[in-house]
Each structure stands twice: as C-alpha cells, then as structure tokens.
Amino acid sequence: MTATVERVTPQHRGILSDADQQRIRAAMTGRDEAEQELRDAVLAAAKHGASVRELGAFTGLSTNTISRWKRGD
C-alpha cells in the first residue's frame, strides 16, 4: 500500500501544521502500541520455551534486546 502525499507549499518554514501534528501523534501512538505488542509476544514465546537466539533470528531483534526484555530492563 502506498500513501499519497499531498504537496502543500508551507507559508512559513519551520511551522508544523495542526493536521500534521495530529497525524504524527497518531502514528507515534500506533508505533508504541505495536512495539509493546511485539515485546509481549516475544516474552510469551520465551516463556513457552523459545530460545533468545531463535527469537532473535525470527524477529530480527538483537539477542541483547530480547535478553534485556526478559530481565525486565
């Protein structure tokens, strides 16, 4: 899926429109929720016996990151 970006010439450089701010905030919230779901899913798989190395290979995450998540850091 490709997003269509409307070209708008800004009236003043450096000003972030309210609409752009809202869109960015919504995207950041979605990203945070997705990251939390990934963390929860990885930790559940680890509890079910998956190794840190296997989880790292499957997800592309660093084994250090997965180990840190398991420690609760």
N, C-alpha and C positions, 0 to 999 in steps of 0.2 A: 504494500500500500504506500503510495506516495502522497505526501502532504502538499497541498497547494499553498504557496506563499504569495500573498498579495503584496505587490510592490507599492509601498507608500513612501513618498518623499517627506522626511521629517521637516517640520517647520523650524525646529531648533535642535541642533545636535546636542546629545547628552541627556535628552529628556526621554524617559521611559513612559509610554502612554499607560493609562489605567488598564486598557484592554490587554496590552502586552504583559503588564504586571500580573493580572489575573490569570492569564494563560500560563505564565511561567510558574506561578504559585501552584496552580492545579497540577502541572507536570511534576513539580518537585514533590508534592504530596503523593502522587501516584508512584513516583520513583521510590520514596521512602517506604510506602506500603509494600511494594514489590520486593524491596531489599529485606524487609522484615519477614515476609512470607518465605523467601529463599532461605534465610537463616533458620527459620523454624523447620522448614522441610529438611534441610541438611542435618540439623540436630536430631530430628526424629529418625532419619536414616541411620545416623551414628548410633542412636540408642537401639536400633533394630539390628546392629551388628556390622554395618558398613565401615570399612576402614577409612582413615583420613586420606590415605593415598588414593583409594578408589574414588572417594568423593571428590578429591581434587582433580583427578583425571576426567571424571564425568562432567563436573561443573565448570572447570577451567579456573577455579579458585585456587589460591595458594594453599598448600598444606599448612603453612603457618597461620593463615587466616582461619581455617577450619579448626585447628588446634586451639587457637585463641577463643573462638566461639564456644568450644567445648569447655574451656576453663571458666568461661563467663566474663572474660575481659571485654 
